[in-house]
Amino acid sequence: MRPDQPPRDQCPLENRSQCPLRCRYNHFESADLSIWTWELKCLDCGYRETIGYRNDETEHWQGVDPNQCPFCQACDLSPGRDPCQ
């Protein structure tokens, strides 16, 4: 389930109890490189956070499933899909 507000109280709109947040997943692949990216974005206030994983930097994301959204925990999505719709 997606969060109600941006993490760490980063919404610039005061006294807001919920934001229309959306997650987006993309996966890029070439001969020897795979990149997974997740974006959390507020459709109103412009807040945006992106997290990416590269297969050539696995030491930075050990124990993390790059196919699972770090924001709403959705998994097994097709690239370009918005799990929050």
PyMOL CGO cylinders between C-alpha atoms (Angstrom):
from pymol import cmd
from pymol.cgo import CYLINDER

trace = [
    CYLINDER, 0.00, 0.00, 0.00, 1.42, 3.39, -0.95, 0.3, 1, 1, 1, 1, 1, 1,
    CYLINDER, 1.42, 3.39, -0.95, 2.14, 5.90, 1.81, 0.3, 1, 1, 1, 1, 1, 1,
    CYLINDER, 2.14, 5.90, 1.81, -0.33, 8.72, 2.60, 0.3, 1, 1, 1, 1, 1, 1,
    CYLINDER, -0.33, 8.72, 2.60, 2.35, 11.41, 2.60, 0.3, 1, 1, 1, 1, 1, 1,
    CYLINDER, 2.35, 11.41, 2.60, 5.88, 11.81, 1.26, 0.3, 1, 1, 1, 1, 1, 1,
    CYLINDER, 5.88, 11.81, 1.26, 8.43, 10.22, 3.60, 0.3, 1, 1, 1, 1, 1, 1,
    CYLINDER, 8.43, 10.22, 3.60, 10.15, 12.37, 6.21, 0.3, 1, 1, 1, 1, 1, 1,
    CYLINDER, 10.15, 12.37, 6.21, 7.46, 15.11, 6.06, 0.3, 1, 1, 1, 1, 1, 1,
    CYLINDER, 7.46, 15.11, 6.06, 8.77, 16.52, 2.78, 0.3, 1, 1, 1, 1, 1, 1,
    CYLINDER, 8.77, 16.52, 2.78, 5.41, 17.75, 1.45, 0.3, 1, 1, 1, 1, 1, 1,
    CYLINDER, 5.41, 17.75, 1.45, 5.69, 21.55, 1.02, 0.3, 1, 1, 1, 1, 1, 1,
    CYLINDER, 5.69, 21.55, 1.02, 1.96, 22.00, 1.71, 0.3, 1, 1, 1, 1, 1, 1,
    CYLINDER, 1.96, 22.00, 1.71, 1.33, 22.54, 5.43, 0.3, 1, 1, 1, 1, 1, 1,
    CYLINDER, 1.33, 22.54, 5.43, -1.39, 20.73, 7.41, 0.3, 1, 1, 1, 1, 1, 1,
    CYLINDER, -1.39, 20.73, 7.41, -1.86, 18.12, 4.72, 0.3, 1, 1, 1, 1, 1, 1,
    CYLINDER, -1.86, 18.12, 4.72, -2.92, 14.68, 5.94, 0.3, 1, 1, 1, 1, 1, 1,
    CYLINDER, -2.92, 14.68, 5.94, -2.74, 12.94, 2.55, 0.3, 1, 1, 1, 1, 1, 1,
    CYLINDER, -2.74, 12.94, 2.55, -1.07, 13.44, -0.81, 0.3, 1, 1, 1, 1, 1, 1,
    CYLINDER, -1.07, 13.44, -0.81, -2.07, 11.90, -4.15, 0.3, 1, 1, 1, 1, 1, 1,
    CYLINDER, -2.07, 11.90, -4.15, 1.15, 9.89, -4.37, 0.3, 1, 1, 1, 1, 1, 1,
    CYLINDER, 1.15, 9.89, -4.37, 1.95, 7.55, -7.25, 0.3, 1, 1, 1, 1, 1, 1,
    CYLINDER, 1.95, 7.55, -7.25, 4.74, 5.02, -7.72, 0.3, 1, 1, 1, 1, 1, 1,
    CYLINDER, 4.74, 5.02, -7.72, 6.25, 4.22, -11.11, 0.3, 1, 1, 1, 1, 1, 1,
    CYLINDER, 6.25, 4.22, -11.11, 8.55, 1.32, -12.03, 0.3, 1, 1, 1, 1, 1, 1,
    CYLINDER, 8.55, 1.32, -12.03, 11.01, 1.06, -14.91, 0.3, 1, 1, 1, 1, 1, 1,
    CYLINDER, 11.01, 1.06, -14.91, 13.57, -1.55, -15.87, 0.3, 1, 1, 1, 1, 1, 1,
    CYLINDER, 13.57, -1.55, -15.87, 16.39, -1.01, -18.36, 0.3, 1, 1, 1, 1, 1, 1,
    CYLINDER, 16.39, -1.01, -18.36, 18.60, -3.80, -19.66, 0.3, 1, 1, 1, 1, 1, 1,
    CYLINDER, 18.60, -3.80, -19.66, 21.59, -4.02, -21.99, 0.3, 1, 1, 1, 1, 1, 1,
    CYLINDER, 21.59, -4.02, -21.99, 24.11, -6.77, -22.67, 0.3, 1, 1, 1, 1, 1, 1,
    CYLINDER, 24.11, -6.77, -22.67, 25.75, -6.65, -19.24, 0.3, 1, 1, 1, 1, 1, 1,
    CYLINDER, 25.75, -6.65, -19.24, 23.84, -3.99, -17.29, 0.3, 1, 1, 1, 1, 1, 1,
    CYLINDER, 23.84, -3.99, -17.29, 20.41, -4.02, -15.65, 0.3, 1, 1, 1, 1, 1, 1,
    CYLINDER, 20.41, -4.02, -15.65, 18.89, -0.97, -13.94, 0.3, 1, 1, 1, 1, 1, 1,
    CYLINDER, 18.89, -0.97, -13.94, 15.69, -0.97, -11.86, 0.3, 1, 1, 1, 1, 1, 1,
    CYLINDER, 15.69, -0.97, -11.86, 14.17, 2.42, -10.97, 0.3, 1, 1, 1, 1, 1, 1,
    CYLINDER, 14.17, 2.42, -10.97, 11.28, 3.34, -8.70, 0.3, 1, 1, 1, 1, 1, 1,
    CYLINDER, 11.28, 3.34, -8.70, 9.79, 6.81, -8.45, 0.3, 1, 1, 1, 1, 1, 1,
    CYLINDER, 9.79, 6.81, -8.45, 7.40, 8.16, -5.81, 0.3, 1, 1, 1, 1, 1, 1,
    CYLINDER, 7.40, 8.16, -5.81, 5.69, 11.36, -6.94, 0.3, 1, 1, 1, 1, 1, 1,
    CYLINDER, 5.69, 11.36, -6.94, 2.96, 13.62, -5.55, 0.3, 1, 1, 1, 1, 1, 1,
    CYLINDER, 2.96, 13.62, -5.55, 0.53, 14.67, -8.27, 0.3, 1, 1, 1, 1, 1, 1,
    CYLINDER, 0.53, 14.67, -8.27, -0.24, 17.96, -6.45, 0.3, 1, 1, 1, 1, 1, 1,
    CYLINDER, -0.24, 17.96, -6.45, 2.79, 19.40, -4.70, 0.3, 1, 1, 1, 1, 1, 1,
    CYLINDER, 2.79, 19.40, -4.70, 5.55, 18.20, -7.02, 0.3, 1, 1, 1, 1, 1, 1,
    CYLINDER, 5.55, 18.20, -7.02, 7.40, 16.09, -4.42, 0.3, 1, 1, 1, 1, 1, 1,
    CYLINDER, 7.40, 16.09, -4.42, 9.45, 13.38, -6.15, 0.3, 1, 1, 1, 1, 1, 1,
    CYLINDER, 9.45, 13.38, -6.15, 11.85, 10.72, -4.90, 0.3, 1, 1, 1, 1, 1, 1,
    CYLINDER, 11.85, 10.72, -4.90, 13.63, 8.19, -7.10, 0.3, 1, 1, 1, 1, 1, 1,
    CYLINDER, 13.63, 8.19, -7.10, 15.47, 5.04, -6.04, 0.3, 1, 1, 1, 1, 1, 1,
    CYLINDER, 15.47, 5.04, -6.04, 17.51, 3.01, -8.49, 0.3, 1, 1, 1, 1, 1, 1,
    CYLINDER, 17.51, 3.01, -8.49, 19.42, -0.26, -8.40, 0.3, 1, 1, 1, 1, 1, 1,
    CYLINDER, 19.42, -0.26, -8.40, 22.16, -1.41, -10.79, 0.3, 1, 1, 1, 1, 1, 1,
    CYLINDER, 22.16, -1.41, -10.79, 23.37, -4.98, -11.14, 0.3, 1, 1, 1, 1, 1, 1,
    CYLINDER, 23.37, -4.98, -11.14, 26.99, -3.73, -11.22, 0.3, 1, 1, 1, 1, 1, 1,
    CYLINDER, 26.99, -3.73, -11.22, 26.58, -2.13, -7.76, 0.3, 1, 1, 1, 1, 1, 1,
    CYLINDER, 26.58, -2.13, -7.76, 24.96, -4.97, -5.82, 0.3, 1, 1, 1, 1, 1, 1,
    CYLINDER, 24.96, -4.97, -5.82, 26.98, -4.21, -2.68, 0.3, 1, 1, 1, 1, 1, 1,
    CYLINDER, 26.98, -4.21, -2.68, 24.83, -1.08, -2.23, 0.3, 1, 1, 1, 1, 1, 1,
    CYLINDER, 24.83, -1.08, -2.23, 21.52, -2.96, -2.18, 0.3, 1, 1, 1, 1, 1, 1,
    CYLINDER, 21.52, -2.96, -2.18, 22.19, -6.35, -0.62, 0.3, 1, 1, 1, 1, 1, 1,
    CYLINDER, 22.19, -6.35, -0.62, 19.06, -7.81, 0.94, 0.3, 1, 1, 1, 1, 1, 1,
    CYLINDER, 19.06, -7.81, 0.94, 16.79, -5.65, -1.25, 0.3, 1, 1, 1, 1, 1, 1,
    CYLINDER, 16.79, -5.65, -1.25, 14.54, -7.03, -3.99, 0.3, 1, 1, 1, 1, 1, 1,
    CYLINDER, 14.54, -7.03, -3.99, 14.89, -4.58, -6.91, 0.3, 1, 1, 1, 1, 1, 1,
    CYLINDER, 14.89, -4.58, -6.91, 11.61, -5.91, -8.33, 0.3, 1, 1, 1, 1, 1, 1,
    CYLINDER, 11.61, -5.91, -8.33, 9.65, -4.71, -5.26, 0.3, 1, 1, 1, 1, 1, 1,
    CYLINDER, 9.65, -4.71, -5.26, 8.60, -1.08, -4.85, 0.3, 1, 1, 1, 1, 1, 1,
    CYLINDER, 8.60, -1.08, -4.85, 10.45, 0.42, -1.86, 0.3, 1, 1, 1, 1, 1, 1,
    CYLINDER, 10.45, 0.42, -1.86, 7.51, 2.80, -1.28, 0.3, 1, 1, 1, 1, 1, 1,
    CYLINDER, 7.51, 2.80, -1.28, 4.32, 0.71, -1.56, 0.3, 1, 1, 1, 1, 1, 1,
    CYLINDER, 4.32, 0.71, -1.56, 5.85, -2.83, -1.56, 0.3, 1, 1, 1, 1, 1, 1,
    CYLINDER, 5.85, -2.83, -1.56, 4.13, -3.84, -4.85, 0.3, 1, 1, 1, 1, 1, 1,
    CYLINDER, 4.13, -3.84, -4.85, 6.07, -6.41, -6.87, 0.3, 1, 1, 1, 1, 1, 1,
    CYLINDER, 6.07, -6.41, -6.87, 6.06, -8.37, -10.14, 0.3, 1, 1, 1, 1, 1, 1,
    CYLINDER, 6.06, -8.37, -10.14, 5.09, -5.35, -12.23, 0.3, 1, 1, 1, 1, 1, 1,
    CYLINDER, 5.09, -5.35, -12.23, 5.73, -4.68, -15.89, 0.3, 1, 1, 1, 1, 1, 1,
    CYLINDER, 5.73, -4.68, -15.89, 8.07, -1.72, -16.61, 0.3, 1, 1, 1, 1, 1, 1,
    CYLINDER, 8.07, -1.72, -16.61, 6.26, 1.58, -17.04, 0.3, 1, 1, 1, 1, 1, 1,
    CYLINDER, 6.26, 1.58, -17.04, 3.38, 0.43, -14.83, 0.3, 1, 1, 1, 1, 1, 1,
    CYLINDER, 3.38, 0.43, -14.83, 1.98, 2.53, -12.03, 0.3, 1, 1, 1, 1, 1, 1,
    CYLINDER, 1.98, 2.53, -12.03, 1.14, 0.10, -9.19, 0.3, 1, 1, 1, 1, 1, 1,
    CYLINDER, 1.14, 0.10, -9.19, -0.97, 2.74, -7.44, 0.3, 1, 1, 1, 1, 1, 1,
    CYLINDER, -0.97, 2.74, -7.44, -3.65, 3.03, -10.12, 0.3, 1, 1, 1, 1, 1, 1,
]
cmd.load_cgo(trace, "trace")
